[in-house]
Amino acid sequence: MQAGNVTYSSDADLPETVAVFPLSGALLLPGGQMPLNIFEPRYLALIDDAMSGARVIGMIQPRLDGAVQESGEPELCAVGCFGRITSLTETGDGRYLLNLQGIARFRILEELESDEPYRLCRVCPFTADLSPGEGEEVVDRDALLKAFRSYLEANQLEADWESVSKASNETLVNALSMMSPYGAAEKQALLEAPDLKTRAETLVAITEISLARENSDDGNGTPILQ
């Protein structure tokens, strides 16, 4: 997996301990690009430390049931994604604008005690994510594009179909998953899909449920997956 100027070929290329940035509704997938606006002091410190090291942080969601630790911090979902900081701009008013490129997913083994203002976790990477294109050939591209087109038409949106036609199956599945407007539960289901085929099927199913709900005029803002 290429991220910025670095190629990640095995789990040895990834940290065993990573600083995590919990953000509800955020989905980073391998190869995906995520812009972030950083302004909280503890996360500014996280970015400073990452930039002085391997430039890798962990994106993860707070646990979906809202559970909290004794400290008041939210419990974390079990699975997140490594991201490499590929660009960073200082705004002049104390914020960082940065771009994060997804490398590979990870599973949290344990959260570590730390004197840092941010949270650190010992993690195990999904090494299969480091092989770009894995499983592309079994993705049902037609079903994915049909669901995408139906969603755009239902919401009176347009797409750059020339770019879509040129995108690989992996790029298409992960980009559509990341830009999808669904909730935290749906985003976590897409993240935890065991392979690209399953992620594509999950995205199609979520989209079809969303469209059916809209067509029935019964949408109430509740998560599609519960």
C-alpha positions as CSV (number, residue, x, y, z in Angstrom):
1,M,0.0,0.0,0.0
2,Q,1.4,3.4,-1.1
3,A,0.5,6.3,1.1
4,G,2.3,9.6,0.3
5,N,6.0,8.9,-0.1
6,V,6.0,5.6,1.8
7,T,5.1,2.1,0.8
8,Y,3.7,-0.2,3.5
9,S,4.4,-3.8,2.6
10,S,3.9,-5.7,5.9
11,D,2.8,-5.3,9.5
12,A,6.5,-4.5,10.3
13,D,6.0,-1.2,8.5
14,L,3.2,-0.2,10.8
15,P,3.4,0.8,14.5
16,E,2.3,-1.6,17.2
17,T,1.1,1.4,19.2
18,V,-0.8,4.3,17.7
19,A,-2.3,7.5,18.9
20,V,-6.0,7.4,18.0
21,F,-8.4,10.2,17.0
22,P,-12.0,9.2,17.9
23,L,-14.5,10.8,15.6
24,S,-18.1,9.7,15.3
25,G,-19.4,9.2,11.7
26,A,-15.9,9.3,10.2
27,L,-14.8,6.5,7.9
28,L,-11.3,6.1,6.6
29,L,-10.5,3.1,4.4
30,P,-7.3,1.9,2.8
31,G,-6.3,4.2,0.0
32,G,-9.0,6.7,0.9
33,Q,-8.4,10.4,1.4
34,M,-9.8,12.2,4.5
35,P,-9.5,16.0,5.1
36,L,-9.4,17.0,8.8
37,N,-9.7,20.3,10.6
38,I,-7.8,20.0,13.9
39,F,-8.4,22.6,16.6
40,E,-8.6,20.8,20.0
41,P,-5.4,21.3,22.0
42,R,-4.9,17.5,22.7
43,Y,-5.3,16.6,19.0
44,L,-3.0,19.5,18.0
45,A,-0.5,17.8,20.3
46,L,-1.3,14.4,18.7
47,I,-0.6,15.8,15.2
48,D,2.6,17.5,16.4
49,D,3.9,14.2,17.8
50,A,2.9,12.3,14.7
51,M,4.6,14.8,12.4
52,S,7.8,14.4,14.4
53,G,7.6,10.6,14.0
54,A,6.1,8.2,11.4
55,R,3.2,10.6,10.5
56,V,0.7,7.8,11.2
57,I,-2.4,8.1,13.4
58,G,-5.4,5.9,14.0
59,M,-8.9,7.0,13.0
60,I,-11.7,5.3,15.0
61,Q,-15.2,5.8,16.1
62,P,-16.5,6.0,19.7
63,R,-18.4,2.9,20.5
64,L,-21.9,2.9,19.0
65,D,-23.7,2.1,22.3
66,G,-22.4,5.3,23.9
67,A,-20.5,3.5,26.6
68,V,-18.0,5.6,28.5
69,Q,-15.0,4.8,30.7
70,E,-14.7,5.8,34.4
71,S,-12.6,8.8,33.2
72,G,-15.6,10.0,31.1
73,E,-13.8,9.2,27.8
74,P,-16.0,7.3,25.3
75,E,-15.2,3.6,24.8
76,L,-13.9,2.9,21.3
77,C,-15.0,0.6,18.5
78,A,-12.9,-2.4,18.1
79,V,-11.7,-1.6,14.6
80,G,-10.2,1.6,13.1
81,C,-7.9,2.5,10.3
82,F,-4.3,3.7,10.1
83,G,-3.9,7.0,8.3
84,R,-0.7,8.8,7.1
85,I,-0.6,12.5,7.2
86,T,0.3,13.4,3.6
87,S,-0.2,17.2,3.8
88,L,-0.6,19.8,6.6
89,T,-1.3,23.5,6.6
90,E,-1.2,25.9,9.5
91,T,-4.2,28.3,9.4
92,G,-2.7,31.1,11.4
93,D,-5.5,30.9,14.0
94,G,-4.2,27.8,15.8
95,R,-5.7,25.1,13.6
96,Y,-4.2,22.5,11.3
97,L,-5.8,21.5,8.0
98,L,-4.5,18.2,7.0
99,N,-5.1,15.3,4.6
100,L,-5.0,11.7,5.9
101,Q,-4.5,8.8,3.5
102,G,-5.8,5.4,4.6
103,I,-3.2,2.6,4.9
104,A,-4.8,-0.4,6.6
105,R,-7.4,-1.2,9.2
106,F,-6.4,-2.3,12.7
107,R,-8.1,-4.0,15.6
108,I,-7.5,-2.6,19.1
109,L,-5.8,-5.1,21.5
110,E,-5.8,-2.8,24.5
111,E,-5.8,0.9,25.3
112,L,-2.7,2.0,27.1
113,E,-2.2,4.2,30.1
114,S,-0.3,7.3,29.0
115,D,0.7,10.8,30.2
116,E,0.0,12.2,26.8
117,P,-3.2,14.3,26.4
118,Y,-4.4,12.0,23.7
119,R,-5.2,8.3,23.7
120,L,-2.8,5.5,22.8
121,C,-3.7,1.9,21.8
122,R,-1.8,-1.3,21.1
123,V,-3.2,-2.6,17.8
124,C,-3.0,-5.4,15.3
125,P,-3.2,-4.5,11.6
126,F,-5.3,-6.1,8.9
127,T,-2.3,-7.1,6.8
128,A,-4.4,-8.1,3.8
129,D,-5.3,-4.4,3.4
130,L,-1.6,-3.8,2.4
131,S,-2.2,-5.6,-0.9
132,P,-4.0,-3.1,-3.3
133,G,-6.6,-4.6,-5.5
134,E,-7.2,-7.7,-3.3
135,G,-10.6,-9.2,-4.2
136,E,-11.5,-6.6,-6.9
137,E,-12.3,-9.2,-9.5
138,V,-15.3,-10.6,-7.5
139,V,-17.0,-7.2,-6.8
140,D,-20.4,-6.9,-8.5
141,R,-19.6,-3.5,-10.2
142,D,-22.9,-3.4,-12.0
143,A,-24.9,-3.7,-8.8
144,L,-22.8,-1.1,-7.1
145,L,-23.2,1.4,-10.0
146,K,-27.0,0.7,-10.2
147,A,-27.4,1.5,-6.5
148,F,-25.2,4.6,-6.8
149,R,-27.1,5.9,-9.8
150,S,-30.5,5.3,-8.1
151,Y,-29.3,7.2,-5.0
152,L,-28.1,10.1,-7.1
153,E,-31.4,10.2,-9.0
154,A,-33.5,10.1,-5.9
155,N,-31.6,13.0,-4.4
156,Q,-31.2,15.0,-7.6
157,L,-27.5,14.8,-7.6
158,E,-24.9,14.5,-10.3
159,A,-21.7,12.5,-10.6
160,D,-18.6,12.7,-12.8
161,W,-19.4,9.5,-14.7
162,E,-16.2,9.7,-16.8
163,S,-14.1,9.5,-13.6
164,V,-16.3,6.8,-12.1
165,S,-15.9,4.7,-15.3
166,K,-12.1,4.9,-15.0
167,A,-12.0,4.0,-11.3
168,S,-10.9,0.6,-10.2
169,N,-13.3,-1.5,-8.2
170,E,-11.4,-1.0,-5.0
171,T,-11.2,2.7,-5.5
172,L,-14.9,2.9,-6.4
173,V,-16.1,0.8,-3.4
174,N,-14.0,2.6,-0.8
175,A,-14.6,6.1,-2.2
176,L,-18.4,5.5,-2.3
177,S,-18.3,4.0,1.2
178,M,-16.4,7.0,2.6
179,M,-18.6,9.7,0.9
180,S,-21.9,7.9,1.7
181,P,-24.2,10.0,3.9
182,Y,-25.1,7.2,6.3
183,G,-24.7,7.1,10.1
184,A,-22.1,5.8,12.5
185,A,-23.4,2.2,12.6
186,E,-23.5,2.0,8.8
187,K,-20.0,3.4,8.5
188,Q,-18.7,0.9,11.1
189,A,-20.3,-1.9,9.2
190,L,-18.6,-0.8,6.0
191,L,-15.2,-0.5,7.8
192,E,-15.5,-4.0,9.4
193,A,-16.6,-5.8,6.2
194,P,-14.1,-8.7,5.9
195,D,-13.3,-8.1,2.2
196,L,-14.0,-5.8,-0.7
197,K,-16.8,-7.9,-2.1
198,T,-18.6,-7.9,1.3
199,R,-18.1,-4.1,1.6
200,A,-19.6,-3.5,-1.8
201,E,-22.6,-5.8,-1.0
202,T,-23.1,-4.0,2.4
203,L,-23.0,-0.6,0.7
204,V,-25.6,-1.7,-1.9
205,A,-27.8,-3.2,0.8
206,I,-27.6,0.0,2.9
207,T,-28.4,2.2,-0.1
208,E,-31.4,0.0,-1.1
209,I,-32.8,0.2,2.4
210,S,-32.3,3.9,2.5
211,L,-34.1,4.4,-0.9
212,A,-36.9,2.1,0.2
213,R,-37.3,4.2,3.3
214,E,-37.3,7.4,1.4
215,N,-39.9,6.1,-1.1
216,S,-42.2,5.0,1.7
217,D,-42.0,8.5,3.3
218,D,-41.2,6.7,6.5
219,G,-37.7,8.0,7.1
220,N,-37.2,9.1,10.7
221,G,-33.5,9.7,10.9
222,T,-32.8,6.4,12.8
223,P,-29.8,4.3,11.8
224,I,-30.4,1.8,9.0
225,L,-28.4,-0.8,10.9
226,Q,-29.2,-1.3,14.6
